[in-house]
Amino acid sequence: MRDFVKKALTRTVTVKGSRGRSRQVEVPPNQRLIYGVCFAVAALICLTILEATYILVVRSFSSEIFAAITLVVGTLLGAFFGQKA
């Protein structure tokens, strides 16, 4: 999973070299960002399972768990869009 996240977060930058030539260089993401995204994905999976279990057992929707899921999704989207910008 780390390789997939690393590949998804790698930026490609165009650098002008000597004599007007330009080339594309890949900038890998920081290891902390990769581990943070992996942890956020694991938390998202756990929270989704928790919400589904809560719905099955209590037969009610938990807005607190859904708010946590929304927070994790926002964090993931911010990490991806922030790294690609």
C-alpha positions in Angstrom: 0.0 0.0 0.0 2.9 2.3 0.7 4.1 2.0 -2.9 0.7 3.0 -4.3 0.5 6.0 -2.0 4.1 7.0 -2.8 3.3 6.8 -6.6 0.1 8.8 -6.2 1.8 11.6 -4.2 4.9 11.9 -6.4 5.0 15.2 -8.2 6.5 15.8 -11.7 8.2 19.2 -12.1 9.6 20.7 -15.3 13.1 22.1 -14.9 14.9 24.3 -17.4 18.4 23.1 -18.0 21.3 24.5 -19.8 20.8 25.7 -23.4 17.1 26.1 -23.0 16.3 22.5 -22.7 13.7 21.5 -20.2 13.3 18.1 -18.6 10.8 16.6 -16.2 12.0 15.6 -12.7 10.0 13.5 -10.3 9.9 14.8 -6.7 9.0 12.0 -4.2 6.9 12.8 -1.2 8.2 12.9 2.4 8.1 9.6 4.3 6.1 11.3 7.1 3.4 12.2 4.5 3.3 8.6 3.2 2.9 7.2 6.7 0.3 9.8 7.6 -1.8 9.0 4.5 -1.5 5.2 5.2 -2.6 5.8 8.8 -5.5 8.0 7.6 -6.6 5.3 5.2 -6.5 2.6 7.9 -8.5 5.0 10.2 -11.1 5.5 7.5 -11.5 1.8 7.0 -11.9 1.2 10.8 -14.4 4.1 11.1 -16.4 2.8 8.2 -16.6 -0.7 9.8 -17.5 0.9 13.1 -20.3 2.9 11.5 -21.7 -0.2 9.7 -21.5 -2.2 12.9 -23.2 0.6 14.8 -26.0 0.7 12.3 -26.5 -3.1 12.4 -26.5 -3.4 16.2 -28.2 -0.3 17.3 -30.4 0.3 14.2 -29.5 4.0 14.3 -27.1 6.3 12.5 -24.3 7.8 14.5 -23.6 11.4 13.4 -20.4 11.5 15.6 -18.8 8.6 13.7 -19.9 10.1 10.4 -18.3 13.4 11.4 -15.0 11.6 12.1 -15.3 9.8 8.7 -15.8 13.2 7.0 -12.8 14.6 8.9 -10.5 11.8 7.7 -11.8 12.1 4.1 -11.1 15.9 4.1 -7.6 15.3 5.5 -6.9 12.7 2.8 -8.2 15.0 0.0 -6.2 17.9 1.4 -3.0 15.8 1.5 -3.4 14.7 -2.1 -4.4 18.1 -3.5 -1.8 19.9 -1.4 1.0 17.6 -2.6 0.0 17.8 -6.2 -0.2 21.6 -6.3 
